[in-house]
Amino acid sequence: CATEEEPGEFDCVWTRLRLFGTDDGQYIGVAEDLRDLRRVKRKIETLADEREVIGFFGHSELAGALYRAAGIDETWKPLKPEPPDSAQDKDRETEAVACDGPSVAICDKTALEQRIASVRKQGNRRQLAALERLAQTGCTRALTTVEREHLARLDGLGCRFPNFAEVVQALRRQLALCFLSPDHALRLPPLLLHGAPGVGKTRFVQELARLLDAEFQIVACNTTTAGFVLAGNDSAWSEAKPGRIFEILCRGRTANPVVMLDEIDKMRAESRYDSYGPLFSLLETTTAARFADECLALEIDCSHIIFVATANESRAIPEPILSRLTAIEILPPRREDMAAITASVYRDLRESEAWARAFAPELRDDALGRLTSLTPRLLRATLRDAMAIVAARALESRKPEPVTMALEVEARDVEVALRRSTARRIGFV
């Protein structure tokens, strides 16, 4: 077992320590206090590198033993502790990998180094791990830029989402402004897309980020119970950790990712747990440039982040937040628009799924006509189920030969898929 001498994050004796490797090169650390088997205290954290492994388990030799026992890397070499004022700290490379395009500093390098030295003396390991991770990735981030081809892609997006025509026009005007700036950096004002459930808001934002070649992150606001989810806990709390905004910038490659605030109208606005609190600063360029995560007490420039919020009911959003957003209502697509949307969803499936390439390049007219009566949300699931029905029928009729001809979805397959979907929904009532 490992004993922590100083009070704080680990103020008890942990009797079980485990380390697991992940496919993406990270590690999962698990620490359990088994003194009271009726209520086992368990601490789980994702760890990015050797330094975080040591920080979590608190001892390099112990961490090394776990590292080897997990079979992750037989060449483990424990990191030597460094004095706070060592030359290595001062010379540590904190700048991001050089890029050809424009870049910005998301925090002050000197302020970061001073904060690291202060937190190291205090012995707060979670804070120190987060700050050192930022130092390792660098204080500078690239900026995604706007090119002429993005304007052409935007036209294609408008064809695939006809009911987002007003949004596409607004985005085209903003991209034209970005293209006129000397650095061509992608900059968009905070946007709110509100409308009935199932009209395609989430998928539109995802596709928008993809066509702009921008990093994309989703913040599920319906599960954001308090402001610390975005802005971090106060460091006085033993379980304090940085918020989502810091993590997005720290782990990301760019300073202007697209961050979707999904279902922002579902956030809590109570006086004690006001989830909207951090957004008052983040949605204003001036204050966002000096945003401070409560856990780290370090100012970070978040003014380049592109926030796109979605909501079912804009009236549920507090007026001060609503006034910071450019709100556009998204109406359900018209029947004539659904044909283009259905064809787009079908093409997306054929491009994204290997099995879907066994199907014909275009939908049959009878299947297309039946699918156009559905909402965008129900459309994709129904079409996928219908294609599965076709695949099963083809395998049964051609056993044991593989399917070589292009499969086609028929109206009858859509009807069967719809009946199954309806039966599943009724079963949960």
QUIRA-V968199 format. One record per residue. N is the residue number from 1. PHI is phi in whole degrees, -180 to 180 (999 if undefined). OMEGA is omega in degrees with one decimal (none if undefined). Layout:
n->N phi->PHI omega->OMEGA
n->N phi->PHI omega->OMEGA
This chain:
n->1 phi->999 omega->-179.9
n->2 phi->-115 omega->-179.0
n->3 phi->-112 omega->176.7
n->4 phi->-96 omega->-176.5
n->5 phi->-70 omega->-174.8
n->6 phi->-90 omega->176.4
n->7 phi->-67 omega->179.1
n->8 phi->146 omega->-172.7
n->9 phi->-62 omega->177.7
n->10 phi->-113 omega->-177.5
n->11 phi->-108 omega->177.8
n->12 phi->-145 omega->180.0
n->13 phi->-95 omega->177.5
n->14 phi->-88 omega->-174.5
n->15 phi->-104 omega->174.8
n->16 phi->-142 omega->179.9
n->17 phi->-128 omega->-179.0
n->18 phi->-137 omega->179.4
n->19 phi->-136 omega->-179.3
n->20 phi->-126 omega->175.0
n->21 phi->-93 omega->177.4
n->22 phi->-113 omega->-177.0
n->23 phi->-64 omega->-176.7
n->24 phi->-94 omega->175.1
n->25 phi->87 omega->176.9
n->26 phi->-96 omega->-178.5
n->27 phi->-132 omega->175.0
n->28 phi->-113 omega->177.5
n->29 phi->-99 omega->179.8
n->30 phi->-127 omega->176.8
n->31 phi->-124 omega->-175.9
n->32 phi->-129 omega->174.3
n->33 phi->-100 omega->-173.7
n->34 phi->-103 omega->-179.1
n->35 phi->-65 omega->177.0
n->36 phi->-118 omega->-175.2
n->37 phi->-69 omega->177.3
n->38 phi->-75 omega->-180.0
n->39 phi->-146 omega->-178.8
n->40 phi->-71 omega->176.5
n->41 phi->-88 omega->-174.9
n->42 phi->-127 omega->178.9
n->43 phi->-125 omega->-178.1
n->44 phi->-127 omega->-179.1
n->45 phi->-149 omega->173.6
n->46 phi->-84 omega->-175.4
n->47 phi->-119 omega->-171.6
n->48 phi->-89 omega->-173.7
n->49 phi->-154 omega->-177.1
n->50 phi->-60 omega->-178.0
n->51 phi->-62 omega->179.5
n->52 phi->-72 omega->176.0
n->53 phi->-61 omega->178.8
n->54 phi->-64 omega->179.5
n->55 phi->-61 omega->-178.4
n->56 phi->-74 omega->-176.1
n->57 phi->-89 omega->169.3
n->58 phi->84 omega->-178.3
n->59 phi->-157 omega->-173.7
n->60 phi->-66 omega->-178.4
n->61 phi->-68 omega->178.0
n->62 phi->-65 omega->178.7
n->63 phi->-63 omega->179.1
n->64 phi->-64 omega->178.5
n->65 phi->-64 omega->177.5
n->66 phi->-65 omega->-179.1
n->67 phi->-60 omega->-179.4
n->68 phi->-71 omega->-179.2
n->69 phi->-62 omega->178.6
n->70 phi->-76 omega->179.2
n->71 phi->69 omega->-176.4
n->72 phi->-79 omega->-176.6
n->73 phi->-159 omega->-178.0
n->74 phi->-75 omega->-177.0
n->75 phi->-98 omega->-179.1
n->76 phi->-57 omega->174.9
n->77 phi->-129 omega->-177.5
n->78 phi->-59 omega->179.5
n->79 phi->-75 omega->178.5
n->80 phi->-77 omega->177.5
n->81 phi->-63 omega->-177.6
n->82 phi->-110 omega->175.4
n->83 phi->-64 omega->-175.4
n->84 phi->-55 omega->-174.2
n->85 phi->-107 omega->-177.0
n->86 phi->-68 omega->178.5
n->87 phi->-64 omega->-179.8
n->88 phi->-64 omega->176.8
n->89 phi->-62 omega->-175.6
n->90 phi->-71 omega->-176.5
n->91 phi->-93 omega->-176.7
n->92 phi->-59 omega->-179.5
n->93 phi->-75 omega->-177.7
n->94 phi->-118 omega->-179.5
n->95 phi->-97 omega->179.8
n->96 phi->-68 omega->178.0
n->97 phi->-58 omega->-177.3
n->98 phi->-61 omega->179.6
n->99 phi->-131 omega->-177.6
n->100 phi->-75 omega->-175.8
n->101 phi->-89 omega->-179.4
n->102 phi->-70 omega->178.1
n->103 phi->-148 omega->179.0
n->104 phi->-140 omega->174.7
n->105 phi->-88 omega->179.3
n->106 phi->-88 omega->173.4
n->107 phi->-158 omega->-179.7
n->108 phi->-81 omega->-176.3
n->109 phi->-62 omega->-179.8
n->110 phi->-64 omega->178.3
n->111 phi->-62 omega->178.3
n->112 phi->-65 omega->179.9
n->113 phi->-63 omega->178.4
n->114 phi->-65 omega->179.9
n->115 phi->-67 omega->178.2
n->116 phi->-62 omega->179.3
n->117 phi->-61 omega->-179.6
n->118 phi->-67 omega->-178.4
n->119 phi->-69 omega->178.1
n->120 phi->-63 omega->178.2
n->121 phi->-67 omega->-179.6
n->122 phi->-73 omega->177.6
n->123 phi->82 omega->178.2
n->124 phi->-83 omega->-171.5
n->125 phi->-71 omega->-178.5
n->126 phi->-67 omega->176.3
n->127 phi->-62 omega->-177.1
n->128 phi->-62 omega->-179.7
n->129 phi->-62 omega->-179.4
n->130 phi->-67 omega->-179.3
n->131 phi->-67 omega->179.1
n->132 phi->-69 omega->175.6
n->133 phi->-64 omega->176.7
n->134 phi->-66 omega->178.7
n->135 phi->-63 omega->-179.3
n->136 phi->-71 omega->-179.4
n->137 phi->-80 omega->175.9
n->138 phi->102 omega->-179.6
n->139 phi->-87 omega->-176.3
n->140 phi->-109 omega->176.7
n->141 phi->-129 omega->176.6
n->142 phi->-73 omega->175.5
n->143 phi->-114 omega->173.8
n->144 phi->-65 omega->-176.3
n->145 phi->-111 omega->-179.9
n->146 phi->-102 omega->176.6
n->147 phi->-119 omega->179.9
n->148 phi->-59 omega->-178.3
n->149 phi->-65 omega->178.3
n->150 phi->-66 omega->177.9
n->151 phi->-66 omega->177.4
n->152 phi->-67 omega->178.0
n->153 phi->-64 omega->-179.7
n->154 phi->-64 omega->176.3
n->155 phi->-62 omega->177.6
n->156 phi->-65 omega->177.8
n->157 phi->-65 omega->177.9
n->158 phi->-64 omega->178.0
n->159 phi->-70 omega->-178.4
n->160 phi->-80 omega->179.4
n->161 phi->-127 omega->-174.8
n->162 phi->-60 omega->-179.0
n->163 phi->-78 omega->176.5
n->164 phi->-107 omega->-175.4
n->165 phi->-58 omega->-180.0
n->166 phi->-64 omega->178.5
n->167 phi->-65 omega->-178.8
n->168 phi->-61 omega->178.4
n->169 phi->-65 omega->178.3
n->170 phi->-64 omega->179.1
n->171 phi->-67 omega->178.8
n->172 phi->-60 omega->179.5
n->173 phi->-65 omega->179.9
n->174 phi->-68 omega->178.5
n->175 phi->-66 omega->176.9
n->176 phi->-64 omega->176.4
n->177 phi->-65 omega->178.7
n->178 phi->-61 omega->-177.9
n->179 phi->-68 omega->179.3
n->180 phi->-79 omega->-179.5
n->181 phi->-71 omega->-176.4
n->182 phi->-58 omega->-176.7
n->183 phi->-94 omega->-179.1
n->184 phi->59 omega->-177.1
n->185 phi->-67 omega->179.0
n->186 phi->-74 omega->178.3
n->187 phi->-136 omega->179.1
n->188 phi->-133 omega->176.7
n->189 phi->-71 omega->177.9
n->190 phi->-56 omega->-172.3
n->191 phi->-123 omega->175.1
n->192 phi->-123 omega->174.2
n->193 phi->-108 omega->-177.6
n->194 phi->-123 omega->-178.7
n->195 phi->172 omega->-177.4
n->196 phi->-60 omega->177.3
n->197 phi->-60 omega->173.4
n->198 phi->85 omega->-179.0
n->199 phi->-90 omega->174.8
n->200 phi->102 omega->-175.5
n->201 phi->-63 omega->-176.8
n->202 phi->-63 omega->-178.5
n->203 phi->-65 omega->178.6
n->204 phi->-62 omega->-178.5
n->205 phi->-64 omega->177.6
n->206 phi->-61 omega->179.8
n->207 phi->-67 omega->177.8
n->208 phi->-62 omega->179.0
n->209 phi->-62 omega->-179.4
n->210 phi->-66 omega->-177.5
n->211 phi->-71 omega->177.5
n->212 phi->-87 omega->-178.3
n->213 phi->59 omega->-178.3
n->214 phi->-103 omega->172.7
n->215 phi->-64 omega->-173.7
n->216 phi->-134 omega->177.0
n->217 phi->-136 omega->177.4
n->218 phi->-113 omega->170.8
n->219 phi->-110 omega->-179.1
n->220 phi->-79 omega->-174.2
n->221 phi->-71 omega->179.7
n->222 phi->-69 omega->176.1
n->223 phi->-110 omega->177.8
n->224 phi->-85 omega->-171.4
n->225 phi->-87 omega->-178.5
n->226 phi->-159 omega->-176.8
n->227 phi->-64 omega->-176.6
n->228 phi->-68 omega->176.7
n->229 phi->-63 omega->178.8
n->230 phi->-89 omega->-170.5
n->231 phi->-108 omega->178.0
n->232 phi->84 omega->176.9
n->233 phi->-84 omega->170.7
n->234 phi->-63 omega->-176.4
n->235 phi->-63 omega->178.1
n->236 phi->-69 omega->179.3
n->237 phi->-77 omega->-177.7
n->238 phi->-66 omega->-179.3
n->239 phi->-100 omega->-178.4
n->240 phi->-62 omega->176.1
n->241 phi->-150 omega->-178.6
n->242 phi->-64 omega->179.7
n->243 phi->-87 omega->-176.6
n->244 phi->-63 omega->-176.3
n->245 phi->-64 omega->176.7
n->246 phi->-61 omega->-177.7
n->247 phi->-63 omega->-179.7
n->248 phi->-62 omega->-180.0
n->249 phi->-74 omega->-177.1
n->250 phi->-66 omega->-176.2
n->251 phi->-88 omega->-176.8
n->252 phi->-85 omega->179.4
n->253 phi->-96 omega->-174.4
n->254 phi->-124 omega->178.9
n->255 phi->-90 omega->-178.2
n->256 phi->-125 omega->175.6
n->257 phi->-72 omega->172.0
n->258 phi->-89 omega->179.4
n->259 phi->-111 omega->-179.4
n->260 phi->-92 omega->174.8
n->261 phi->-91 omega->-172.3
n->262 phi->-75 omega->-179.9
n->263 phi->57 omega->-178.2
n->264 phi->-64 omega->178.8
n->265 phi->-72 omega->-179.8
n->266 phi->-94 omega->-179.9
n->267 phi->-71 omega->179.4
n->268 phi->-85 omega->-179.3
n->269 phi->-122 omega->179.4
n->270 phi->-74 omega->-176.7
n->271 phi->-64 omega->-177.0
n->272 phi->-81 omega->-179.3
n->273 phi->-124 omega->-177.3
n->274 phi->-86 omega->-178.9
n->275 phi->-68 omega->-177.2
n->276 phi->-77 omega->-173.0
n->277 phi->-44 omega->-178.1
n->278 phi->-62 omega->-176.6
n->279 phi->-70 omega->176.7
n->280 phi->-59 omega->178.1
n->281 phi->-87 omega->-173.0
n->282 phi->-68 omega->-176.7
n->283 phi->-90 omega->175.0
n->284 phi->-113 omega->-174.4
n->285 phi->-57 omega->-176.2
n->286 phi->-63 omega->-178.7
n->287 phi->-76 omega->178.5
n->288 phi->-65 omega->179.9
n->289 phi->-68 omega->-179.9
n->290 phi->-130 omega->-178.8
n->291 phi->-76 omega->-178.5
n->292 phi->-116 omega->172.6
n->293 phi->-70 omega->-174.6
n->294 phi->-62 omega->-177.5
n->295 phi->-71 omega->-171.5
n->296 phi->-100 omega->-178.2
n->297 phi->53 omega->179.6
n->298 phi->-133 omega->-179.6
n->299 phi->-73 omega->-179.7
n->300 phi->-129 omega->179.4
n->301 phi->-83 omega->179.1
n->302 phi->-106 omega->-173.1
n->303 phi->-71 omega->-178.3
n->304 phi->-93 omega->-179.4
n->305 phi->-64 omega->179.1
n->306 phi->-99 omega->-179.2
n->307 phi->-96 omega->173.2
n->308 phi->-126 omega->-178.6
n->309 phi->-99 omega->173.3
n->310 phi->-124 omega->-178.8
n->311 phi->-157 omega->173.2
n->312 phi->-87 omega->-176.6
n->313 phi->-138 omega->-176.1
n->314 phi->-69 omega->-178.6
n->315 phi->-67 omega->179.6
n->316 phi->-80 omega->-178.2
n->317 phi->-90 omega->178.7
n->318 phi->-56 omega->-175.5
n->319 phi->-57 omega->179.2
n->320 phi->-61 omega->177.0
n->321 phi->-75 omega->-178.8
n->322 phi->-61 omega->-179.1
n->323 phi->-69 omega->179.4
n->324 phi->-89 omega->-175.8
n->325 phi->-115 omega->170.9
n->326 phi->-88 omega->-172.4
n->327 phi->-92 omega->176.3
n->328 phi->-132 omega->179.6
n->329 phi->-81 omega->178.7
n->330 phi->-106 omega->179.4
n->331 phi->-87 omega->175.5
n->332 phi->-61 omega->-179.5
n->333 phi->-65 omega->176.5
n->334 phi->-74 omega->-178.4
n->335 phi->-58 omega->179.9
n->336 phi->-70 omega->177.5
n->337 phi->-76 omega->-175.3
n->338 phi->-65 omega->178.4
n->339 phi->-63 omega->179.2
n->340 phi->-67 omega->179.5
n->341 phi->-65 omega->179.9
n->342 phi->-62 omega->178.7
n->343 phi->-62 omega->179.3
n->344 phi->-67 omega->178.8
n->345 phi->-63 omega->178.9
n->346 phi->-63 omega->178.4
n->347 phi->-65 omega->178.2
n->348 phi->-62 omega->178.7
n->349 phi->-63 omega->-179.3
n->350 phi->-67 omega->-179.6
n->351 phi->-83 omega->-173.3
n->352 phi->-94 omega->-177.0
n->353 phi->-112 omega->-178.7
n->354 phi->-62 omega->-177.9
n->355 phi->-69 omega->-175.9
n->356 phi->-71 omega->179.4
n->357 phi->-72 omega->175.7
n->358 phi->-78 omega->-178.3
n->359 phi->-96 omega->-179.8
n->360 phi->-60 omega->-178.2
n->361 phi->-61 omega->-178.6
n->362 phi->-128 omega->177.6
n->363 phi->-76 omega->172.5
n->364 phi->-67 omega->-177.1
n->365 phi->-62 omega->-177.9
n->366 phi->-67 omega->177.3
n->367 phi->-70 omega->178.9
n->368 phi->-61 omega->-179.9
n->369 phi->-64 omega->-179.8
n->370 phi->-74 omega->-177.6
n->371 phi->-75 omega->-177.0
n->372 phi->-69 omega->178.7
n->373 phi->-86 omega->-176.2
n->374 phi->-95 omega->173.6
n->375 phi->-80 omega->179.0
n->376 phi->-56 omega->-178.9
n->377 phi->-67 omega->-178.7
n->378 phi->-76 omega->-173.6
n->379 phi->-59 omega->-174.0
n->380 phi->-62 omega->-179.7
n->381 phi->-65 omega->180.0
n->382 phi->-66 omega->-179.9
n->383 phi->-64 omega->178.6
n->384 phi->-64 omega->177.8
n->385 phi->-63 omega->179.8
n->386 phi->-64 omega->178.1
n->387 phi->-66 omega->176.3
n->388 phi->-66 omega->177.6
n->389 phi->-63 omega->178.3
n->390 phi->-63 omega->-179.1
n->391 phi->-62 omega->179.4
n->392 phi->-63 omega->179.6
n->393 phi->-65 omega->-179.0
n->394 phi->-66 omega->179.4
n->395 phi->-67 omega->179.4
n->396 phi->-66 omega->-176.5
n->397 phi->-82 omega->-175.6
n->398 phi->-121 omega->-179.7
n->399 phi->-62 omega->-5.3
n->400 phi->-95 omega->-176.9
n->401 phi->-69 omega->176.8
n->402 phi->-72 omega->179.3
n->403 phi->-77 omega->-178.6
n->404 phi->-115 omega->-177.8
n->405 phi->-91 omega->-179.9
n->406 phi->-70 omega->-179.4
n->407 phi->-82 omega->-179.4
n->408 phi->-131 omega->175.7
n->409 phi->-87 omega->179.5
n->410 phi->-109 omega->-179.9
n->411 phi->-60 omega->179.8
n->412 phi->-63 omega->178.2
n->413 phi->-67 omega->177.0
n->414 phi->-64 omega->179.8
n->415 phi->-62 omega->178.7
n->416 phi->-63 omega->179.1
n->417 phi->-62 omega->178.7
n->418 phi->-66 omega->179.3
n->419 phi->-64 omega->178.8
n->420 phi->-66 omega->179.3
n->421 phi->-63 omega->178.7
n->422 phi->-64 omega->-179.9
n->423 phi->-64 omega->179.0
n->424 phi->-65 omega->-179.6
n->425 phi->-67 omega->-179.7
n->426 phi->-64 omega->-178.1
n->427 phi->-63 omega->-178.7
n->428 phi->-99 omega->-179.1
n->429 phi->-73 omega->none
